[in-house]
Structures are given as structure tokens and as C-alpha cells.
Amino acid sequence: MAETFTTRRRVEFADTDMAGIAHFSAFFRYMEAAEHALFRSLGLSIYDRRQGRHLSFPRVSAACDYQSPARCEEELDFCVTIAKLGRTSIGYRFRITRDGAPVAEGRMTSVCCHVEPDKPLRPTAIPEDIAALLRPFVEP
């Protein structure tokens, strides 16, 4: 069974619409923040400049299915697992809950890219040290 990374976030006023409900677009920022928190918990960064590396993990796909509104000041839990760890990509799955009740489910795919100034991003293999730290979160 895959490990699950969990982080919590409060719905801020700026995230809401006129009814005080979290705007659908806020969930994409929330998922990205959860991805970053997972990386930090492993001693990694989404923008890796260690050992002369110039890597980043831009998102190439994102989706979210909403089940219940989230309101201003509510705390949401984000459970993150990895649906697929490919050679160059990471497919995340997010379960978003409030007090254990489902709020949304999201998916996001990031691709490991070599970053050079004034050049296009170039997909590259995920370094083994990073892949090894992510493997426990991969769903069977």
C-alpha cells in the first residue's frame, strides 16, 4: 500500500467568491502547494539547483472534480499519492476533505525538465535519488 502525504490548508478570504465559497481555481493552487509540501517533506524542491542541477517540474495536466463546497475559514486536508511515476513525469492524485468528508478529488501531472536561461524547457529523466524518495507514495 502506498504511503500518503497529508497537509492542511485554510480557505482564505481571497480564495472565495461573493458567496464565501472557495472559487474552483483555488483548488489548482492548493494542489500545487500540496505537491511542493510533499517535496519539501522529503528534503527536495520543485526547483532543484543542487549539485549543479537546473531542474524544475512544470505541470502539464491538471483536473479537479468537486463534491462539496469549501467555505472561507474552513480547514481542508490534502492527501497526496502518486498514481504514476514515469521516467520523466509524476502523476499525482489528491483527495481533499473537510473533517473527513469529501470536498474534491484532483489529478495533476508534472514533468521533470532541465531549465536553462533563454532556452526552452527540455524534459529529462527524473534523477534516481528523487525517484527513490517518491516511490513509497506510488499507488500499487
N, C-alpha and C positions, 0 to 999 in steps of 0.2 A: 504494500500500500504506500502511496506517495505521501511524503511529508506535506503539510500545508503551512504556508506562511500567513500569519494574520496580523493585520494592522487596523487601527481605528482612526476615524476622522469625523469631525463635527461638520454638519452642514452650516456654512457661513451665510450671513445675510446676502453677500454679493453673489452667492451661488443660486439664489432663488428668483422666482418670477414675482409678479404682483400679488399672487395668492400665497406667497411664502413657501412655495413648493420648489424643491431643487429642480432647476432647468435641466432638460435632458443632456445638454452639452457638458454640464458639470461632471457627469459620470465619466467622461473620457479623461478629464484632468485627474479625477480621483483614481482611475485605473492606472494612469501613468505614474502618479505619486506612489501607488502601492508597488508597482514594478520597481521604482527607484528604491523604496524602503527595503524590498527583498534584497536587491543588490547590496545596499549598504549593510544589511544584517550579515551578509557573507564577506564583508570587508572589500567589496567591489564598488565600482562606479559605472554608471551608464556611459560616462565619457572617460575612457581608460587611457591615461597617459603614463602608466607605469612602464618601467623597463624599455623606454623608447617607443612604446606603442602609441598609436594615434587611432584609437578605436571608438566608435560610437554605435548605438543600437537604435536607429530611427525606426519608427513604426510604419508598416506598410499596409496594415489592415486593422480595423477596429469595428466592433459591433457591440450593441448592448440591448438586451431585452428587459423591459421594465415590468415589474409585477405589483408594486405598491409605491405610492408617493413617499418621498422623504422630505421632511419639513425643516425649516430653519431651526437651528439649535439641537436637532436630533443627532445622536452619535450613531455612526454606521460602522459595521465591521466588514473588512475586506479579506476574504480568504482566497489566497492565490496558490494555484498549482500550475504545472506546465503540462499542457496537453501533448505537445510535441517538441522535442529538442532535436533539431536538424543539424546539418553540417554548418549552415550559415544562419539559420533562423531559430527563433524561440516562439512557440505558440502558447500563450498564456490563457488560463481560464480564471475568471473572477466570480466568486459568489458573494453578493453584497446583502447583508442582513441588518436588521434593527432588532435588538433584543431577541435574536434567534429567528425572527420572522423574515421570510424572503422579501427583498426590495428589488433586486435586479441581478441579472447574470450577464457577464461580459466576456468578450474574447478579444484578444489583441495579438498581432504578430509583429515581432521586431526582427530586424536583420542586422547582423554584425557587419559593420562597414569600416574600411580603412578611410581615415579622414586626412586629407592634405589640403593646405591652403590653396585657394584658387583652382582646385581640381574637383571634378565630380566625385561623389561618394562611390566607393568600389566595394561591393560585397566581398567578404573574406571569411574563411573558416573561423568558427568560434575557437579561441585558444583552449587547449586541453585543460589548463588549470581552472579556467572559468567554467567550462562544461562539467568538470568533475564536481564543482561546488553546486551546480544547478541540478545534477542528476537525481539527488534524493527527492526533488519536487516533481519529477516526471511521473505522470499517471501511468498505470500499467495498461 
